[in-house]
Structure formats: C-alpha cells, structure tokens
Amino acid sequence: MTSRTLLALGAAVLAFAAGTVGSDALATGGAAPAAAAEDRSDVADPVQPLIRVTDRELRRVDTVELDAESLVLRHADDTVADVPMRDARSTVSLLNRLLGTPSRTQTAVGDGGACFPAGTTYTWGGAVRVAALRTPSAVGNAVEIRVLKDSVRGRTGDRVELTGPDGVQVGDDVADEIATAPRSDKVSFGSGDSRAWQLLLEAGWAPDEHSTGDDPTGDDPRAEHDDAADGPTHDTGEDAQGTNGVSALTNDTEVTVIGSPMPVHARRSC
C-alpha cells in the first residue's frame, strides 16, 4: 500500500470524517472537554430524555448496528433500543452498561486530526469508539462513532456482534457492493495494487444549508483519488460537505472501519 493510500485512510479515521464537525465545535478552543462517563450532562441536550432500557433487556442484546443517524441495539430481529446520534448521553451510557468501562481520552480541538473536536473519546475493547462532541455539529449529531472490529466482549462475557447497515461487518469483502455502487456513493484511494475505498452504506445527515463550501485547508485527501476508476468528484452535484451517512473504509475490498457520520465526495475538510 502506498504512502498516499495510508495517508488518506489515516486522515479519514483520525479526523472522524472531515466535513461533519460544525464550526461551533471548532470554535470552542480552550473550553473544557466533555466530562467523563460518570457525568455526561454537558455532551447532551439537557432537555432530551435519556433513553431507558432495563438491565434485563440489555442482557439480551447480541448485536449493535451502526446506522446513518443512530446506534441500534438488537436481540435477534428485535430492536431493544434505537439511540439517535444526537443523544450523546444515552449512547455512552448504554454502551457502558452493555460493554463495561471504556478507556477514555480527553481531546482538545485538533487532537488526532485537523477537524477533531474538543470532547471525550470513549473506546470499548478496541472495537467501538465514540467521540462525544463538546458542541453538537452543524447537522446536529452529538457523537461520531467508529466500529473497528466485527465483535466485542460484553460486560457479561458474551460476544456482541458489531455491524453496519444490512449486516456489513469489519473483515467482510465488499467487492460486489463496490462494483455495483453508483459513483456518487464511493471514493477510491491510491491506484493499481494499492487501491482502497470508502463506500457509502446508508445516507443521512443532510449537509448544513448555510455552508459556504470552502475548503479552509485545501488538503482534502479525496482530491487525489483515481478518477479513472470511479469518475470525477467535482461534477457530482453534491454539496461541498458531500453525502453524509454511514460508510465503510476498505483495504482493497476488505472492510477495515465502519463509521458515521462519514461523508463521501466532501470537498471541504471541516
């Protein structure tokens, strides 16, 4: 894999999806980061009720699915909880109860990437990572979520499956999906034997209608992708923030990360 491909993938993961962090989050500067798991009142709308799930219901959860605008806890085909990504408090609380105590990292603006907001990042078993934003983004999400493995051990010791929409998991080969997806739903990185992809799995998070569309840094890694493979990105008709939603990043055609929000064809870095 070429250094350019590695740089592109690294930027997409570390920056937590360039184009989704609102200007309010970036403007906080020296503001205190989001509180730890024991006190999450400052990373959620205080008037929004915490989603209630009983311990008995939570013990039945065997799958966590990351969708475009929510995190869904399931037992077989039944939905135990559908947690909107506008509700950081419920997201972190339920994952704590389901998966146990996470590792926590306090972040300042710019830590981990140009668009990384101030806040707290929670990671469970190296498999699920949630960034609780200090201030909700322009499109309203209060968390950004990355799935890094296909399963994680829960608090009870049982394995919990981790998926994206339609059961897509880290480690899956999505060559067929890449081949049949419209050009507007995918971006290629690198070339030849070093190709990797970002594939939109489900759209969501409408772009900020007040966005200027300017790229403040001019260093969007997508600008140098191989147009011969999936066509030009500058003529798609998409907003400068691209089509947002839940996406899969691949190494060649194998899924390595599933994340939301994570736009395709974004033409600005923040």
JOBEL-V338670 format. One record per residue. N is the residue number from 0. PHI is phi as a letter, one per 40 degrees, with the letter a starting at -180 (999 if undefined). OMEGA is omega in degrees with one decimal (NA if undefined). Layout:
[[N,PHI,OMEGA] [N,PHI,OMEGA]]
This chain:
[[0,999,-176.3] [1,c,178.4] [2,c,179.0] [3,c,178.9] [4,c,178.6] [5,c,179.3] [6,c,-179.0] [7,c,179.6] [8,c,179.5] [9,c,179.4] [10,c,-178.2] [11,c,-179.0] [12,c,-173.2] [13,c,-178.9] [14,c,179.3] [15,f,172.2] [16,g,178.0] [17,d,178.8] [18,h,-177.6] [19,b,-177.8] [20,c,-176.3] [21,c,-178.7] [22,c,178.2] [23,c,-179.3] [24,c,-177.5] [25,c,-174.9] [26,c,-174.6] [27,c,174.6] [28,f,-175.2] [29,c,-179.8] [30,c,-180.0] [31,c,-179.8] [32,c,179.7] [33,d,-176.4] [34,c,178.8] [35,c,-170.9] [36,d,-177.0] [37,c,179.2] [38,a,-174.6] [39,b,-174.6] [40,c,-176.0] [41,c,177.3] [42,b,178.0] [43,a,176.1] [44,c,-174.4] [45,c,179.8] [46,c,179.5] [47,c,-176.1] [48,c,175.1] [49,c,179.3] [50,c,-175.1] [51,c,175.4] [52,b,-179.3] [53,c,177.2] [54,c,179.6] [55,c,178.0] [56,c,-176.1] [57,c,179.8] [58,c,-178.9] [59,c,-175.9] [60,c,177.4] [61,b,-179.6] [62,a,170.8] [63,b,-177.0] [64,b,176.5] [65,c,176.2] [66,b,-173.4] [67,c,-175.6] [68,b,-178.4] [69,a,172.6] [70,b,-173.0] [71,b,175.9] [72,c,-173.7] [73,b,165.3] [74,b,-172.3] [75,f,-179.7] [76,c,-177.7] [77,c,175.8] [78,c,177.8] [79,c,178.1] [80,a,175.6] [81,b,-169.7] [82,c,-179.7] [83,c,-179.8] [84,c,171.0] [85,c,-174.6] [86,b,-178.8] [87,c,-176.6] [88,c,-180.0] [89,c,-179.4] [90,d,-177.7] [91,c,-178.1] [92,c,-177.5] [93,c,177.5] [94,c,174.3] [95,d,-178.0] [96,c,-178.0] [97,c,-169.3] [98,b,-180.0] [99,g,-175.4] [100,c,179.8] [101,c,164.6] [102,c,-176.0] [103,b,176.3] [104,b,174.3] [105,c,-176.6] [106,b,170.8] [107,c,177.8] [108,d,176.9] [109,g,177.0] [110,c,177.7] [111,g,179.2] [112,i,-173.7] [113,d,-174.9] [114,b,-177.5] [115,c,-174.9] [116,c,169.6] [117,c,179.6] [118,i,178.5] [119,b,175.9] [120,b,179.8] [121,b,179.5] [122,b,179.6] [123,b,173.6] [124,f,-177.3] [125,g,-172.5] [126,b,179.8] [127,b,-179.6] [128,b,-179.2] [129,b,172.2] [130,c,176.1] [131,c,-174.8] [132,c,178.6] [133,c,176.0] [134,b,179.4] [135,d,-179.2] [136,c,-178.2] [137,c,179.6] [138,c,170.4] [139,h,-179.0] [140,c,179.5] [141,b,176.6] [142,b,167.5] [143,b,-169.3] [144,b,174.0] [145,b,174.0] [146,b,-171.2] [147,b,178.9] [148,b,-179.0] [149,c,177.3] [150,a,178.9] [151,a,178.7] [152,c,-179.7] [153,c,-179.2] [154,d,-178.7] [155,c,-178.5] [156,h,178.6] [157,c,177.0] [158,c,175.6] [159,b,179.0] [160,c,179.0] [161,b,-176.2] [162,b,165.3] [163,b,178.2] [164,d,177.8] [165,g,174.1] [166,g,178.6] [167,c,-177.6] [168,b,170.7] [169,d,-177.1] [170,g,177.8] [171,c,171.4] [172,c,-175.8] [173,b,-179.5] [174,d,-179.1] [175,c,179.9] [176,c,178.1] [177,c,-177.1] [178,c,-174.4] [179,c,-178.7] [180,c,174.7] [181,c,-177.7] [182,d,-179.3] [183,c,-176.8] [184,b,-178.7] [185,a,176.5] [186,b,178.1] [187,b,176.4] [188,b,178.5] [189,g,-178.6] [190,a,176.7] [191,f,-177.8] [192,c,-175.6] [193,b,-175.3] [194,c,172.1] [195,a,-172.3] [196,b,160.7] [197,b,-176.0] [198,b,176.5] [199,c,-179.6] [200,c,-179.2] [201,a,-177.6] [202,c,177.3] [203,a,175.2] [204,f,178.9] [205,d,-179.3] [206,d,177.7] [207,c,-176.1] [208,c,179.7] [209,c,-178.7] [210,c,178.2] [211,c,-179.4] [212,g,-179.2] [213,c,174.3] [214,c,-173.3] [215,c,-177.6] [216,b,-179.5] [217,g,-174.7] [218,b,178.8] [219,c,-177.1] [220,c,179.9] [221,c,-175.0] [222,c,-175.1] [223,b,-179.7] [224,c,-174.9] [225,c,-177.7] [226,c,-178.0] [227,c,-175.7] [228,c,-174.8] [229,b,172.7] [230,g,-176.9] [231,c,177.6] [232,c,-174.3] [233,c,-176.7] [234,b,-176.8] [235,c,-177.1] [236,g,179.5] [237,c,173.1] [238,c,-179.6] [239,c,177.3] [240,c,176.6] [241,g,174.6] [242,c,-174.8] [243,c,179.3] [244,i,177.4] [245,b,-176.6] [246,b,171.8] [247,b,169.1] [248,c,-177.8] [249,b,165.7] [250,b,-164.8] [251,g,-179.7] [252,b,179.8] [253,c,-177.1] [254,c,177.9] [255,b,-179.6] [256,a,169.5] [257,b,-174.3] [258,a,174.6] [259,a,-10.0] [260,c,179.5] [261,a,-172.3] [262,c,169.4] [263,b,178.9] [264,f,173.6] [265,c,-178.8] [266,b,172.5] [267,a,-174.0] [268,c,178.5] [269,a,NA]]
